[in-house]
């Protein structure tokens, strides 16, 4: 900004009082003859007046106090009009308050003062814009060089001279970078809580954070236009950028740079999102082929190499509700990226899965990693998410590990090896929860496994011809839904009476009863065994 001393230095004016205020920043120069111009002033102005309304000492003293209290940079009194010289009441009050008072002689028109101020401020603003443009180009190069949010935050901290933090839409910290003074964890926690409170209240606008950062920080929303172009959702933040100075208030350059940085952060998040979506699609195709048995052995291992997965790989399987499945997979992708670099996450059918690299750590450590990822995803989506984890297997034999993870999860839901209440307890299910299914997984002879499955399921397929496939789907849904007729019927898009008929027909063809826990377990084992050999 323009210091008052610099403005009057080369002008033919006289400083009457308030020498200590010569460093006051002049935001603009304003001319007024009103006795109280403060309603039209915002502070930081140099006010020029001839004092026509200041007829007596009391008015003059009140006038100076009013201007000083409103935060003006100073007062210039034009002499030779209403006053031949500066009245004593004005100079004494200005000296008492340390408020700059300048005498502008009759020979110096007010426009000479305003022109000099305007020229300086325009040039300064142009210089700020040039600096801001250079900063914007620097941030753009970081995005183009794919240095990620870390690079953006680090450059931003250097540009403004203070810490920069990027939060996601829920207030979770994505990245934090400092300049000279690291930001204390307690300060970040307070910032996060303040942000989350605003998010809960539906806040979508930028604000100045309080607490330790009060007066030197700014929080701005990062928004994106939704894919459907909905105007109602166009300004919903999907991240927040918070930056502060190490010392002092943010300058005009700092604020301009931060507003430009919001666009850069949005571009980087979009780039990351597109990359994640592409990777999830590729990984989803790979997982689907893996589960279907279309990929195995060296071919599967070779397809996994570009994702950074080595010789041994663990599998984590979740089965979220359909409504939150996309949200779960987005959170799962982020969790795997942070907790297990080199892993991949994707969906296949009703499942959301992660393939996790298995290093030199033991199996128990691998299970702890899987539980950390599961718990983080559950926190982020705000839902209970039971999961199953398979023991690490050679990359070419992941299909069996996937089925171990899936069946461990289902075994809990069916209370096989669980607590018997028919519900899935929260947490991670492993091979310890498999119960009888461990016997099927341990069979190395596919013919023996096929014989067991056919002995239970073949009467259904052979006895009803083409309708046998419909009976098999109904049987599987009924078992997966723990015998809940309404839930299974909704899953099959049929009436519950239709489902009752199909289940009764299955019982007639097999001579078994789904009211029997033993028969229900046999059916479930046979259905899962079929997946291992098909």
C-alpha positions as CSV (number, residue, x, y, z in Angstrom):
1,X,0.0,0.0,0.0
2,X,1.0,3.7,-0.3
3,X,2.4,5.2,3.0
4,X,1.1,8.6,3.8
5,X,4.7,9.9,4.1
6,X,5.5,8.8,0.5
7,X,2.4,10.5,-0.8
8,X,3.1,13.9,0.6
9,X,6.9,13.8,0.3
10,X,7.2,15.7,-3.1
11,X,4.1,17.8,-2.7
12,X,4.1,21.4,-1.5
13,X,2.2,20.6,1.7
14,X,3.0,21.0,5.4
15,X,2.7,18.4,8.1
16,X,1.0,20.1,11.0
17,X,0.6,17.1,13.4
18,X,0.7,13.3,13.7
19,X,4.2,12.6,12.5
20,X,4.0,9.2,14.1
21,X,1.3,8.3,11.6
22,X,3.3,8.9,8.4
23,X,3.5,5.2,7.9
24,X,-0.3,4.9,7.7
25,X,-1.3,3.1,4.5
26,X,-3.4,5.3,2.1
27,X,-6.0,3.1,0.4
28,X,-7.5,6.0,-1.5
29,X,-7.9,9.8,-1.5
30,X,-11.4,11.2,-0.9
31,X,-12.8,14.8,-0.9
32,X,-15.7,15.8,1.3
33,X,-17.2,18.9,2.9
34,X,-19.6,16.9,5.1
35,X,-19.3,17.4,8.9
36,X,-19.6,13.6,9.2
37,X,-18.3,11.8,6.1
38,X,-17.6,8.5,7.9
39,X,-20.8,6.6,6.6
40,X,-19.3,6.9,3.1
41,X,-15.7,5.9,4.1
42,X,-14.4,2.4,4.9
43,X,-11.1,3.3,6.6
44,X,-7.6,3.9,5.2
45,X,-8.5,7.0,3.2
46,X,-6.7,10.4,3.2
47,X,-9.6,12.9,3.5
48,X,-9.2,16.3,1.8
49,X,-11.5,19.1,2.9
50,X,-11.7,23.0,3.0
51,X,-13.4,22.8,6.4
52,X,-16.5,24.7,5.4
53,X,-18.7,22.9,7.9
54,X,-16.1,23.3,10.7
55,X,-17.0,26.7,12.1
56,X,-16.2,26.5,15.8
57,X,-13.5,24.7,17.9
58,X,-16.0,22.1,19.3
59,X,-17.0,20.9,15.8
60,X,-13.3,20.9,14.8
61,X,-12.3,18.7,17.7
62,X,-15.2,16.3,17.2
63,X,-14.4,16.1,13.5
64,X,-10.8,15.0,14.1
65,X,-11.8,12.5,16.7
66,X,-14.5,11.1,14.4
67,X,-12.0,10.6,11.5
68,X,-9.3,9.1,13.7
69,X,-11.8,6.7,15.3
70,X,-13.0,5.5,11.9
71,X,-9.4,4.5,10.9
72,X,-8.6,7.1,8.3
73,X,-5.0,7.5,7.2
74,X,-5.0,11.2,7.7
75,X,-6.6,14.6,7.0
76,X,-5.6,17.3,4.5
77,X,-7.1,20.8,5.2
78,X,-7.2,23.1,2.2
79,X,-6.4,26.6,3.5
80,X,-7.3,29.9,1.8
81,X,-11.0,29.1,1.6
82,X,-13.0,28.8,4.8
83,X,-9.9,29.0,6.9
84,X,-6.8,31.1,6.2
85,X,-4.7,28.8,8.3
86,X,-5.0,25.5,10.3
87,X,-7.3,26.2,13.3
88,X,-5.6,25.5,16.7
89,X,-8.4,23.1,17.8
90,X,-7.7,20.9,14.7
91,X,-3.9,20.8,15.2
92,X,-4.1,20.3,19.0
93,X,-6.6,17.4,18.7
94,X,-4.6,15.8,15.9
95,X,-1.4,16.0,17.9
96,X,-3.2,14.5,21.0
97,X,-4.4,11.5,18.9
98,X,-1.3,11.1,16.8
99,X,-3.5,11.6,13.8
100,X,-1.7,13.0,10.7
101,X,-3.0,16.5,9.8
102,X,-1.6,18.1,6.6
103,X,-2.1,21.7,5.4
104,X,-2.8,21.9,1.7
105,X,-2.1,25.5,0.5
106,X,-4.5,27.4,-1.8
107,X,-2.0,27.1,-4.7
108,X,-2.0,23.3,-4.7
109,X,-5.3,21.9,-6.1
110,X,-6.7,18.8,-4.5
111,X,-6.6,17.0,-7.8
112,X,-2.8,17.1,-7.7
113,X,-2.9,15.0,-4.5
114,X,-5.5,12.5,-5.9
115,X,-3.6,12.1,-9.2
116,X,-0.4,11.3,-7.4
117,X,-2.1,8.8,-5.1
118,X,-4.0,7.2,-8.1
119,X,-0.9,6.9,-10.2
120,X,1.0,5.2,-7.3
121,X,-1.9,2.8,-6.4
122,X,-2.5,1.8,-10.0
123,X,1.1,1.0,-10.6
124,X,1.3,-0.9,-7.3
125,X,-1.8,-2.8,-8.2
126,X,-0.4,-3.6,-11.6
127,X,2.8,-4.9,-9.9
128,X,0.7,-7.1,-7.6
129,X,-1.2,-8.5,-10.6
130,X,2.1,-9.3,-12.3
131,X,3.3,-11.1,-9.3
132,X,0.0,-12.9,-8.9
133,X,0.2,-14.0,-12.6
134,X,3.7,-15.3,-12.1
135,X,2.5,-17.2,-9.0
136,X,-0.4,-18.6,-11.0
137,X,1.9,-19.8,-13.8
138,X,4.2,-21.4,-11.2
139,X,1.2,-23.3,-9.7
140,X,0.0,-24.4,-13.2
141,X,3.5,-25.8,-13.9
142,X,3.2,-27.9,-10.7
143,X,-0.1,-29.4,-11.9
144,X,1.3,-30.1,-15.4
145,X,4.4,-31.8,-13.9
146,X,2.1,-34.0,-11.8
147,X,3.6,-33.1,-8.5
148,X,0.2,-33.4,-6.9
149,X,-1.4,-31.6,-4.0
150,X,1.9,-31.8,-2.0
151,X,3.6,-29.7,-4.7
152,X,0.8,-27.2,-4.8
153,X,0.7,-26.8,-1.0
154,X,4.4,-26.5,-0.8
155,X,4.6,-23.8,-3.5
156,X,1.7,-21.9,-1.9
157,X,3.3,-21.9,1.5
158,X,6.5,-20.4,-0.1
159,X,4.5,-17.8,-2.0
160,X,2.5,-16.4,0.9
161,X,5.1,-17.0,3.6
162,X,3.1,-19.3,5.9
163,X,1.4,-22.7,6.2
164,X,-1.1,-24.1,3.7
165,X,-3.5,-26.9,4.4
166,X,-5.9,-28.7,2.1
167,X,-8.9,-30.5,3.6
168,X,-11.4,-32.7,1.9
169,X,-15.2,-32.1,1.8
170,X,-15.6,-33.7,5.3
171,X,-12.8,-31.8,6.9
172,X,-10.2,-34.6,6.6
173,X,-6.7,-33.4,6.1
174,X,-5.3,-34.1,2.6
175,X,-2.0,-32.3,2.8
176,X,-0.2,-29.8,5.0
177,X,2.9,-27.7,4.2
178,X,4.7,-25.0,6.2
179,X,7.1,-22.1,5.4
180,X,9.3,-21.4,8.3
181,X,7.1,-22.0,11.3
182,X,5.4,-25.5,11.4
183,X,1.7,-25.4,12.2
184,X,1.1,-27.1,15.5
185,X,-1.2,-30.2,15.5
186,X,-3.4,-28.5,18.1
187,X,-3.9,-25.6,15.8
188,X,-4.8,-27.9,12.9
189,X,-7.2,-29.8,15.1
190,X,-9.0,-26.5,16.1
191,X,-9.1,-25.5,12.4
192,X,-10.6,-28.8,11.5
193,X,-13.3,-28.7,14.1
194,X,-14.2,-25.1,13.1
195,X,-14.4,-26.2,9.4
196,X,-16.5,-29.3,10.2
197,X,-18.9,-27.2,12.2
198,X,-19.4,-24.9,9.2
199,X,-19.8,-27.9,6.9
200,X,-22.5,-29.4,9.2
201,X,-24.3,-26.0,9.1
202,X,-24.1,-26.0,5.3
203,X,-21.4,-23.4,5.0
204,X,-20.2,-22.9,1.4
205,X,-18.4,-19.5,1.6
206,X,-14.9,-18.6,2.5
207,X,-14.2,-17.3,6.0
208,X,-11.4,-16.0,8.2
209,X,-10.5,-18.7,10.8
210,X,-10.4,-17.8,14.4
211,X,-8.2,-19.1,17.3
212,X,-4.5,-18.8,16.9
213,X,-4.8,-18.0,13.2
214,X,-7.2,-15.1,13.7
215,X,-6.3,-12.1,11.6
216,X,-3.7,-13.8,9.5
217,X,-5.5,-16.7,7.7
218,X,-8.2,-17.3,5.1
219,X,-10.2,-20.5,4.3
220,X,-11.7,-20.8,0.8
221,X,-14.0,-23.5,-0.6
222,X,-12.9,-25.5,-3.7
223,X,-16.0,-26.2,-5.8
224,X,-16.6,-28.1,-9.0
225,X,-19.5,-28.2,-11.4
226,X,-21.3,-31.5,-11.0
227,X,-21.4,-33.9,-14.0
228,X,-25.2,-33.3,-14.5
229,X,-24.7,-29.5,-14.5
230,X,-27.1,-29.1,-11.6
231,X,-27.1,-25.4,-10.5
232,X,-28.3,-26.4,-7.0
233,X,-25.2,-28.5,-6.4
234,X,-22.7,-26.4,-8.5
235,X,-21.3,-24.5,-5.4
236,X,-21.0,-27.5,-3.1
237,X,-17.3,-27.6,-1.9
238,X,-15.5,-30.8,-2.4
239,X,-12.4,-29.5,-0.7
240,X,-11.2,-26.5,1.4
241,X,-8.0,-24.5,1.1
242,X,-6.7,-22.8,4.2
243,X,-3.6,-20.7,4.3
244,X,-2.0,-18.3,6.9
245,X,0.9,-15.9,7.2
246,X,3.7,-16.9,9.7
247,X,3.4,-13.3,11.0
248,X,1.2,-10.3,10.1
249,X,-1.9,-10.0,8.1
250,X,-2.5,-11.3,4.6
251,X,-1.6,-8.8,1.9
252,X,-3.5,-8.1,-1.3
253,X,-1.1,-10.3,-3.2
254,X,-1.6,-13.1,-0.7
255,X,-5.4,-13.0,-1.1
256,X,-5.2,-12.8,-4.8
257,X,-2.8,-15.8,-4.9
258,X,-5.1,-17.8,-2.7
259,X,-8.1,-17.2,-4.8
260,X,-6.2,-18.3,-7.9
261,X,-4.8,-21.3,-6.0
262,X,-8.4,-22.5,-5.5
263,X,-8.7,-23.1,-9.2
264,X,-5.3,-24.9,-9.3
265,X,-6.4,-27.2,-6.4
266,X,-9.7,-27.9,-8.2
267,X,-7.7,-28.9,-11.3
268,X,-5.4,-31.1,-9.4
269,X,-8.3,-32.8,-7.6
270,X,-10.0,-33.3,-11.0
271,X,-6.8,-34.8,-12.4
272,X,-6.5,-37.1,-9.5
273,X,-10.2,-38.1,-9.7
274,X,-9.9,-38.9,-13.4
275,X,-6.8,-40.9,-12.8
276,X,-8.5,-42.8,-9.9
277,X,-11.6,-43.4,-11.9
278,X,-9.6,-44.8,-14.8
279,X,-7.5,-47.0,-12.5
280,X,-10.6,-48.2,-10.8
281,X,-12.2,-49.2,-14.1
282,X,-9.1,-51.0,-15.2
283,X,-8.8,-52.6,-11.8
284,X,-12.5,-53.5,-11.8
285,X,-12.1,-55.3,-15.1
286,X,-9.1,-57.1,-13.8
287,X,-11.0,-58.1,-10.6
288,X,-14.0,-59.3,-12.5
289,X,-11.8,-61.5,-14.7
290,X,-10.0,-62.8,-11.6
291,X,-13.2,-63.7,-9.8
292,X,-14.7,-65.3,-12.9
293,X,-11.6,-67.4,-13.3
294,X,-10.8,-65.9,-16.7
295,X,-7.4,-64.8,-15.5
296,X,-5.0,-66.9,-13.4
297,X,-1.4,-68.0,-13.1
298,X,1.3,-66.1,-15.0
299,X,-1.2,-64.1,-17.0
300,X,-2.8,-62.7,-13.8
301,X,0.6,-62.0,-12.2
302,X,1.7,-60.1,-15.4
303,X,-1.5,-58.0,-15.4
304,X,-1.0,-57.1,-11.7
305,X,2.6,-55.8,-12.2
306,X,1.6,-52.4,-13.6
307,X,-0.3,-51.7,-10.5
308,X,2.8,-52.3,-8.4
309,X,1.7,-55.6,-6.9
310,X,4.5,-58.1,-6.3
311,X,4.7,-61.8,-5.7
312,X,2.3,-62.1,-2.8
313,X,-0.9,-60.2,-2.5
314,X,-3.6,-59.9,0.2
315,X,-7.3,-59.3,-0.5
316,X,-9.8,-57.1,1.4
317,X,-13.5,-57.5,0.5
318,X,-16.4,-55.2,1.6
319,X,-20.1,-55.5,0.6
320,X,-21.5,-52.0,1.1
321,X,-25.1,-51.1,0.5
322,X,-25.8,-50.1,-3.1
323,X,-26.5,-46.5,-2.2
324,X,-23.1,-45.8,-0.7
325,X,-21.0,-48.2,-2.9
326,X,-19.5,-45.4,-5.1
327,X,-18.6,-43.4,-2.0
328,X,-17.1,-46.4,-0.3
329,X,-14.9,-47.2,-3.4
330,X,-13.7,-43.6,-3.6
331,X,-12.8,-43.6,0.1
332,X,-11.2,-47.1,-0.3
333,X,-9.0,-45.8,-3.1
334,X,-7.8,-43.0,-1.0
335,X,-7.1,-45.2,2.0
336,X,-5.2,-47.8,-0.1
337,X,-3.1,-45.0,-1.7
338,X,-2.2,-43.6,1.8
339,X,-1.9,-46.8,3.8
340,X,-0.6,-49.4,1.2
341,X,1.2,-47.7,-1.7
342,X,1.2,-50.1,-4.6
343,X,-2.2,-51.6,-3.9
344,X,-5.4,-51.1,-5.9
345,X,-9.0,-50.7,-5.1
346,X,-12.1,-51.4,-7.3
347,X,-15.6,-52.8,-7.4
348,X,-16.7,-56.1,-8.8
349,X,-20.4,-57.0,-8.7
350,X,-21.8,-56.2,-5.3
351,X,-18.3,-56.1,-3.7
352,X,-15.8,-53.3,-3.1
353,X,-12.3,-54.9,-3.0
354,X,-8.7,-53.9,-2.4
355,X,-5.6,-55.9,-3.4
356,X,-2.9,-55.1,-0.9
357,X,0.9,-55.7,-1.4
358,X,2.3,-58.2,1.1
359,X,5.9,-57.4,2.0
360,X,8.1,-59.1,4.6
361,X,5.7,-58.4,7.4
362,X,3.8,-61.4,8.8
363,X,0.2,-62.3,8.1
364,X,-1.0,-60.7,11.3
365,X,0.5,-57.4,10.4
366,X,-1.2,-57.7,7.0
367,X,-4.6,-58.2,8.8
368,X,-3.9,-55.2,10.9
369,X,-3.3,-53.1,7.7
370,X,-6.6,-54.4,6.3
371,X,-8.4,-53.5,9.5
372,X,-6.9,-50.0,9.5
373,X,-8.1,-49.5,5.9
374,X,-11.6,-50.9,6.7
375,X,-11.9,-48.7,9.8
376,X,-10.8,-45.5,7.9
377,X,-13.3,-46.1,5.1
378,X,-16.1,-46.8,7.7
379,X,-15.3,-43.5,9.4
380,X,-15.3,-41.5,6.2
381,X,-18.6,-42.8,4.9
382,X,-20.2,-42.8,8.3
383,X,-21.5,-46.4,8.2
384,X,-20.7,-49.8,9.7
385,X,-18.7,-51.7,7.2
386,X,-17.8,-55.3,8.0
387,X,-15.1,-56.7,5.8
388,X,-13.3,-60.0,5.1
389,X,-9.6,-60.4,4.5
390,X,-7.9,-63.3,2.7
391,X,-4.5,-64.6,3.6
392,X,-1.8,-63.4,1.2
393,X,-1.4,-65.7,-1.9
394,X,0.9,-65.8,-4.9
395,X,-0.3,-63.2,-7.5
396,X,-1.4,-65.9,-9.9
397,X,-3.6,-67.6,-7.3
398,X,-5.6,-64.6,-6.0
399,X,-9.0,-66.1,-6.9
400,X,-8.8,-68.5,-4.0
401,X,-7.7,-65.6,-1.6
402,X,-10.7,-63.5,-2.9
403,X,-13.1,-66.3,-2.0
404,X,-11.5,-66.8,1.4
405,X,-12.1,-63.1,2.1
406,X,-15.6,-63.1,0.8
407,X,-16.6,-66.3,2.5
408,X,-15.1,-65.2,5.8
409,X,-17.3,-62.1,5.6
410,X,-20.4,-64.2,4.7
411,X,-19.6,-66.8,7.4
412,X,-19.9,-64.1,10.0
413,X,-23.2,-62.9,8.5
414,X,-24.5,-66.5,8.5
415,X,-23.1,-66.9,12.1
416,X,-20.8,-69.8,10.9
417,X,-18.0,-69.6,13.4
418,X,-19.6,-66.4,14.7
419,X,-21.9,-65.6,17.6
420,X,-25.0,-67.2,16.2
421,X,-27.2,-64.2,16.0
422,X,-27.2,-64.1,12.2
423,X,-25.8,-60.6,11.9
424,X,-22.3,-59.5,10.9
425,X,-20.4,-57.9,13.8
426,X,-18.3,-54.9,12.9
427,X,-14.6,-55.4,12.2
428,X,-12.6,-57.7,10.1
429,X,-13.4,-61.3,9.4
430,X,-10.5,-63.7,8.5
431,X,-10.0,-67.3,7.8
432,X,-10.6,-67.9,11.6
433,X,-14.3,-67.2,10.9
434,X,-14.6,-69.6,8.0
435,X,-15.7,-72.7,9.9
436,X,-16.5,-75.6,7.7
437,X,-15.6,-73.7,4.5
438,X,-11.9,-74.1,5.3
439,X,-12.3,-77.7,4.3
440,X,-13.4,-76.7,0.8
441,X,-10.7,-74.1,0.4
442,X,-8.1,-76.7,1.5
443,X,-9.2,-79.2,-1.2
444,X,-6.6,-79.2,-3.9
445,X,-8.6,-81.8,-6.0
446,X,-11.1,-79.9,-8.1
447,X,-12.9,-83.2,-8.9
448,X,-13.5,-83.9,-5.3
449,X,-14.8,-80.3,-4.8
450,X,-17.1,-80.6,-7.9
451,X,-18.4,-83.9,-6.6
452,X,-19.4,-82.4,-3.3
453,X,-21.1,-79.4,-5.0
454,X,-22.9,-81.5,-7.6
455,X,-24.3,-83.9,-4.9
456,X,-26.2,-81.0,-3.4
457,X,-27.0,-78.7,-6.4
458,X,-27.4,-81.0,-9.4
459,X,-31.0,-82.0,-8.5
460,X,-32.0,-78.4,-8.8
461,X,-30.3,-77.8,-12.2
462,X,-31.3,-81.2,-13.7
463,X,-34.8,-81.4,-12.3
464,X,-36.1,-78.1,-13.7
465,X,-34.1,-77.5,-16.9
466,X,-33.9,-73.8,-17.8
467,X,-35.9,-72.9,-14.7
468,X,-33.2,-74.4,-12.6
469,X,-31.0,-71.3,-13.0
470,X,-33.8,-69.1,-11.6
471,X,-34.1,-71.5,-8.6
472,X,-30.3,-71.3,-8.0
473,X,-30.4,-67.5,-8.0
474,X,-33.3,-67.5,-5.6
475,X,-31.6,-70.0,-3.3
476,X,-28.4,-67.9,-3.2
477,X,-30.3,-64.7,-2.5
478,X,-32.4,-66.3,0.2
479,X,-29.2,-67.6,2.0
480,X,-27.3,-64.3,1.6
481,X,-30.3,-62.5,3.2
482,X,-30.3,-64.9,6.1
483,X,-33.7,-66.2,5.3
484,X,-35.4,-62.8,5.2
485,X,-38.2,-63.2,2.7
486,X,-38.9,-59.5,2.0
487,X,-35.2,-58.6,1.7
488,X,-34.4,-61.5,-0.6
489,X,-37.5,-60.8,-2.8
490,X,-36.5,-57.2,-3.2
491,X,-33.0,-58.3,-4.3
492,X,-34.6,-60.6,-6.9
493,X,-37.2,-58.1,-8.0
494,X,-40.0,-60.6,-7.4
495,X,-43.0,-61.0,-5.0
496,X,-42.3,-62.8,-1.7
497,X,-44.9,-65.4,-2.6
498,X,-43.0,-66.2,-5.8
499,X,-39.9,-66.6,-3.8
500,X,-41.7,-68.9,-1.3
501,X,-42.7,-71.1,-4.2
502,X,-39.2,-71.3,-5.6
503,X,-37.7,-72.2,-2.2
504,X,-40.3,-74.8,-1.6
505,X,-39.5,-76.3,-5.1
506,X,-35.8,-76.4,-4.1
507,X,-36.6,-78.3,-1.0
508,X,-38.7,-80.8,-3.0
509,X,-36.0,-81.4,-5.6
510,X,-33.2,-81.8,-3.0
511,X,-35.0,-83.4,-0.2
512,X,-33.5,-80.8,2.2
513,X,-35.1,-78.1,4.3
514,X,-33.9,-74.6,4.5
515,X,-35.4,-74.4,8.0
516,X,-32.5,-76.7,9.0
517,X,-29.3,-74.9,9.9
518,X,-27.2,-77.9,8.7
519,X,-29.0,-78.0,5.3
520,X,-28.6,-74.2,4.9
521,X,-24.9,-74.5,5.6
522,X,-24.5,-77.3,3.1
523,X,-26.3,-75.2,0.4
524,X,-24.0,-72.2,1.2
525,X,-20.9,-74.4,1.1
526,X,-21.9,-75.9,-2.2
527,X,-22.7,-72.5,-3.8
528,X,-19.3,-71.1,-2.7
529,X,-17.5,-74.2,-3.8
530,X,-19.0,-73.9,-7.3
531,X,-17.4,-70.5,-7.5
532,X,-14.0,-72.0,-6.8
533,X,-14.2,-74.6,-9.6
534,X,-16.1,-72.6,-12.3
